[in-house]
Amino acid sequence: NPFLGCLKLQAFVVNDDNTAFATQDGVLYSKDFAILYAYPAGRTETALRLHDKTQTIEDFAFWFAPKLAEVTFPEHLTILGNTPFGGCKSLKRLTMLTSTPPQSSYENDPFEGVDRSQCELIVPKGSKADYEQSPIWRGFKIAEDTAIDAISTAVSTETKAKVTRQPKVLATQAPA
């Protein structure tokens, strides 16, 4: 993630003509939304619902996002990159729409610095045992739910990162 440490970055904006990148709710994805590349660490909203087509979360995608408290993961998510949620100490609720626990090929903890004992993990009915057995997901407060609520999010309009011609990405930050 080339935007590590950009703590005032509130949103990404991509031109519709860009053939490599796209955004939803200020989050940077591949054009087809299969890969989530980066979450703006300065985003003020506390909840995020990932795009329904997301299958992979890239390395350090949410690195030290201080306000992120709730995330809803899509049904097709299968892969977590290297420490994508490292330092996200405000995480309190994760909602999984997939009954198969997403995995990572890295030895590092995808949720390094997150207090699992204080973070609720809501999983589809019948999948709790699979999540409890997964090294990535065990330790969270796991509960099953048959009616998982959607999380509504809003995009901040104050400061945005602008992705112009591919593959160049230009970023701006709010003044200190």
C-alpha positions in Angstrom: 0.0 0.0 0.0 1.8 3.2 -1.2 -0.5 5.3 1.0 0.8 4.0 4.4 1.1 6.8 6.9 -1.2 9.1 5.0 -3.3 9.6 8.1 -5.2 12.6 6.7 -6.2 10.9 3.5 -10.0 10.7 3.6 -11.0 9.3 0.2 -9.8 8.1 -3.2 -11.4 9.3 -6.4 -10.9 7.6 -9.7 -12.0 8.8 -13.1 -14.6 6.5 -14.7 -12.4 6.1 -17.7 -9.5 4.6 -15.7 -9.0 1.0 -16.8 -7.1 -0.2 -13.7 -8.8 1.3 -10.7 -12.2 2.1 -9.3 -13.6 3.4 -6.0 -16.6 2.9 -3.8 -17.2 4.9 -0.6 -13.8 6.4 -1.1 -12.0 3.1 -1.0 -9.5 2.1 -3.8 -10.3 -1.1 -5.7 -9.3 -2.8 -8.9 -11.6 -1.9 -11.8 -13.7 -5.0 -11.4 -13.8 -4.6 -7.6 -12.3 -8.0 -7.0 -9.3 -6.5 -5.2 -9.4 -3.9 -2.4 -6.1 -2.0 -2.6 -6.3 0.7 0.0 -8.6 2.2 2.6 -8.0 5.9 3.4 -6.7 6.0 6.9 -8.1 9.5 7.5 -11.7 8.5 6.7 -14.0 9.8 9.3 -16.8 7.2 9.0 -16.5 4.4 11.4 -18.3 1.6 9.4 -17.6 0.1 6.0 -19.3 -2.5 3.8 -16.9 -3.8 1.2 -18.0 -4.1 -2.4 -20.0 -7.3 -3.0 -17.5 -8.5 -5.7 -14.4 -8.2 -3.5 -12.4 -11.4 -3.2 -9.0 -10.2 -2.0 -7.9 -7.6 0.5 -4.3 -6.5 -0.3 -1.3 -6.1 2.0 -1.7 -3.4 4.6 -4.9 -2.1 3.0 -6.4 -0.8 6.2 -3.1 -0.2 8.0 -3.7 1.9 11.2 -7.1 3.3 10.2 -7.8 4.9 13.6 -11.6 5.4 13.3 -12.6 2.1 11.6 -14.8 0.2 14.1 -17.1 -2.0 11.9 -16.5 -3.9 8.6 -18.9 -6.0 6.6 -17.1 -8.5 4.4 -18.7 -9.8 1.2 -19.8 -13.4 0.4 -16.9 -13.9 -2.1 -14.0 -12.8 0.1 -11.4 -15.6 0.2 -7.9 -14.0 0.6 -6.4 -11.6 3.2 -3.0 -10.0 2.3 -0.2 -9.3 4.7 -1.4 -7.7 7.9 -4.3 -5.8 6.1 -5.9 -4.6 9.4 -2.7 -4.1 11.4 -3.0 -1.4 14.0 -6.8 -1.0 13.6 -7.3 -0.7 17.3 -10.9 0.7 17.1 -12.3 -2.4 15.4 -15.3 -3.6 17.5 -17.4 -5.6 15.0 -16.7 -7.7 11.9 -19.6 -9.1 9.9 -18.8 -12.0 7.5 -21.2 -12.9 4.7 -19.2 -15.9 3.7 -19.5 -19.2 5.7 -15.9 -20.2 4.6 -13.3 -18.3 6.7 -11.0 -16.2 4.4 -7.4 -17.2 4.7 -3.9 -15.6 4.3 -0.7 -17.1 3.0 1.3 -14.9 5.3 2.5 -15.9 8.8 1.8 -12.4 10.1 -1.4 -11.8 11.9 -3.9 -10.0 9.6 -5.4 -8.3 12.7 -2.1 -7.4 14.5 -2.8 -4.9 17.2 -6.6 -5.6 17.3 -7.9 -6.8 20.6 -9.9 -9.8 19.5 -11.5 -10.3 23.0 -13.2 -6.9 22.5 -14.2 -7.4 18.8 -17.4 -9.2 17.8 -17.2 -11.5 14.8 -20.7 -12.2 13.3 -20.7 -15.2 11.0 -23.5 -16.9 9.0 -25.5 -19.6 10.7 -23.7 -22.9 10.7 -20.2 -21.5 10.2 -19.1 -20.7 13.8 -17.1 -23.9 14.3 -15.1 -23.2 11.1 -14.2 -19.7 12.2 -13.3 -21.0 15.7 -10.9 -23.5 14.2 -9.2 -21.0 11.9 -6.0 -19.5 13.3 -6.9 -16.1 11.8 -10.3 -15.9 13.3 -10.1 -17.7 16.6 -10.0 -15.4 19.6 -12.7 -13.0 18.3 -16.1 -13.0 20.1 -17.8 -15.2 17.5 -21.6 -15.3 17.1 -23.8 -16.7 14.5 -26.6 -14.6 12.9 -29.2 -15.5 10.3 -30.2 -11.9 9.6 -27.0 -9.9 9.1 -27.7 -6.1 8.9 -26.1 -4.1 6.2 -23.9 -1.3 7.3 -24.6 2.0 5.7 -21.6 4.3 4.9 -21.1 7.8 3.6 -18.2 9.2 1.8 -16.4 12.2 3.2 -16.1 15.1 0.7 -13.5 17.1 2.6 -10.2 15.6 1.4 -9.8 13.1 -1.5 -7.0 11.3 -3.2 -7.3 11.5 -6.9 -6.4 8.7 -9.3 -5.9 10.2 -12.7 -4.5 8.4 -15.7 -3.5 4.8 -15.0 -1.4 3.6 -13.4 -0.3 6.9 -11.8 -2.0 7.7 -8.4 -1.9 11.2 -7.1 -2.8 11.9 -3.5 -3.7 15.0 -1.5 -3.9 15.5 2.2 -5.8 18.0 4.3 -3.6 20.8 5.7 -2.2 20.1 9.2 
